[in-house]
Amino acid sequence: MELRPRPQPPREPEPAECCQSGCDPCVYDRYWDAVEKFEQALLEWESAQTMRPICPKSTD
């Protein structure tokens, strides 16, 4: 079974990255979309971790 790395949260935009002119989509809209995807990926990753079989420690 291949171990997937833990998903990393998206980088929050710096305040200066938003031009405040009502862009559609705004950098913050894209950020919040990425946060939702990250949260879903994290739930899936955590679920896979709890389902992973535990290998006994080797006594060799």
Protein Blocks (a to p, Z undefined) as FASTA:
>chain_A
ZZdddddddddddfklpgolopacdfklmmmmmmmmmmmmmmmmmmmmmmpccddddfZZ
